[in-house]
Amino acid sequence: MWCDNCLLLLPLRGGAIAWAFVIALYSIAGGIFLLISGQYLFFTYPEWQIYGGIGLGVAAVAVISIFALSNRSYIWIRVCKFLWPFVIVISAIRAIIMIVELQRGKDKIAWECANGGQLWTDSAASGYQTSVSTVPVGFCTTGFSSLNAAFIIGLLVDLGFQIYMYFLTWRFSKRLEHYSNMKGPFRGGYYA
C-alpha cells in the first residue's frame, strides 16, 4: 500500500512551497551576511565568499523548487530532484569546513573583539576590508563559545531542512507519476 501522506509535516505541495521559501530566505540572508562580514570570521581569502556563494546557490535551488511546485511542472520537479542531492553534499562539506575553520580562527576572533572590533592585522594588511568597518556587535558580546554553538546548530538545522526539502521534492514527483493518468481538475482545481 502506498502512503501518500507519510512523513509530511504540512500538505505536500503548499507545505513544500512554504518550506522552500523558508530555505530561500535564510540562505539569502546567510549568504549576504557572509559576503559582507565574513572576513571577520574566516581569515583565508576567498573563503567567506565561497561560503556565501554556496548559501546563495542553495537559495537559487529553493527558488527553482518553488516555481516547479507552483506550476506542477514534472520536468522542473525532476530537475530539482536531481539538484538537491548535490546541494546537500556540498552544504555538508561546507558545514564541516566552516566548523573547523571557526575553531582554527577562534584566537583571531577573540583578538578582533578585544581590539575594538577591528579586522585581524594580517587580513587588513592583505586588503580584505569591506564596507563593514568593525566586527558585528553581537559577536563580541555573546562570546566565541556561543557563536560557535550557534553556527554548528544553524548549519545542522540547514542540512536537516535541505534533506527534508529533497524528500518533499521526491514525494511530489512520485505523486505526479502515480496520478499522471488522472484528468482533472478535481476538487475545484485544488491539489494538496
N, C-alpha and C positions, 0 to 999 in steps of 0.2 A: 504494500500500500504506500502510495506517495504522500508525503506530508507537505502540504502547500504552505503551512504557516509555522513550521518548526524553527526555533531559534530566532524568531522575529520579535524585536522589541517594539516596533511600530508597524503600521501597514506597509506592505512591501514597496510599492512604487513611491508613494508620498513620503514614507519614512526614509527610503534610500535617498531621495532628493534632499530632504532635511539633513540627513547625516552627511552627505557630500557638501552641502552648504556650510555646515559647521567646520568640516575639514578644510574647505577652501578659505574660510575666514581666518582661522587660527594659523594656517600655513602662510597666508599672505602677510599677516601681522608679524609672525616669527621671521619670515624671510626678509621683510623690510627692516625689522629691528637688527637682524644680523648684518645686513648690508650697510646699515648706517652706523651702528655702535659695536659691531663685532670685534673690532681691533682692540677693544678694552678687555676682551675675554680670551681671545685667541691671538697668538703672537707670531705666527708664521704666515707671511703673505703668500697667497690669496686665500688662506684657509677659511676665514669668515665669509668671503664672497662665495666660495663653493658651497658652504652650508646654507647660506641664504638662497643661492640659486636652486639647490635641491628642494628647499621649502617652497619656493615659487613653482617649481616643476610639479610637486605634489598638488599644489593648488590648481595648476592647469589641468591635471588629470581629473581632479574632483569636479572642475567646471565642465569638462567634456562629459563626465558621468551625469551631471545634472541635465545637460542638454539631451543626452542619449535617453535618459529615463523620461524626460519631459515629452519627447517625441515618440516614445515607444519604438525606437529605431533598433531593429535587430542587428544591423550592421555595426552601428556605433556602440551598442552594448557589447558586441564581440570584441571590438577594438579596446574598450575599457577592460573587459575580462582578460585580454592579452596584456595590457599595460600594467594593471595593478600588481601582479607578482613581481615585476621588475622594480616598480616603485617601492614595494615593501622591502625587497632585498637591499636596494640602495639606501633606503631610510634606516634599515637596521645597521648597515655598515657605518653610515653617518653617525648614528646614535652611539655606537661603540667608540668610534674615533673621537667624537665630541667629549664623551665622558673621560676618556684617557687624557686628552689634551687639557681639559679643565683641571684634572688632577696635577698634571705636569706644570701648569701655569698658576697654581694657587699662590705661590710666593709672589709672583709678579702682580697678581690681582691685589693681594694684601698690600704690596708696596704702592700701587696706584691709589688705593683707598687711604693709606697713611700719608700720602703726599698731595692731598687736596684734590684727588680725582684726576690728576694729570696722566697723560699717556706714558707708559713704560719707556724709559730713556732710549733703549735700542729701537723700539718701534717708532718713536718720534724722530730719531736720527735717520731712520730709513724712509721717512716721509709718509707714514701710514695715517696721518691726521686727516680727519674729515670735517664736515661742518659741525659735528658734535665736539665741543672743546673739553668736556670732562666726562668721567665715568657717570652713567646714570645714577642718580642719588640713591635709589632703593637698593642697589647692590652693596654699597658700603655700609648701610645701616643694618642690613639683615645679617651680614657676615657670610664668610665663604661656605661654611657647612650648610647653611640654609639655602644658599644659592645653588650649591652642588646638588643637594637633595631635590630642590625644585626642578632643576634641569633633568635629573635622572627620572623623576616621576613624570615630568612632562613628555620626555622622549618615549617612555614606555607606554603612556596613555596614547600618544600619537601612533605608535605601532599597533596598539590594540584597535584603535579607530580605523586605521587603514586595513587591517585584516578583516574587520567586520564589514567594511565597505566592499572589499573584494567578495566576501560571502554574499552580500546583498546583490552585487552585480551578477555574480554567478547564478544566484537564485532567480533573479528576474529573467536572465537569458533562458534558463530552463523553463520558466513559466511561459515565455514566448514560444519556445519549441514545442511544449506539450499542448498548448492551446492554439497552435497556428491554424488548425483546420476549422476552428470556430469562426463563424462570420458574425460580425456584430454591427452596430454596437448593442451591447447588452446592458441592462440596468441603467438606461439613460446615458450610456457612454462612459460611465464611471468604472474604472478598473483599479482595484486596490493595489 
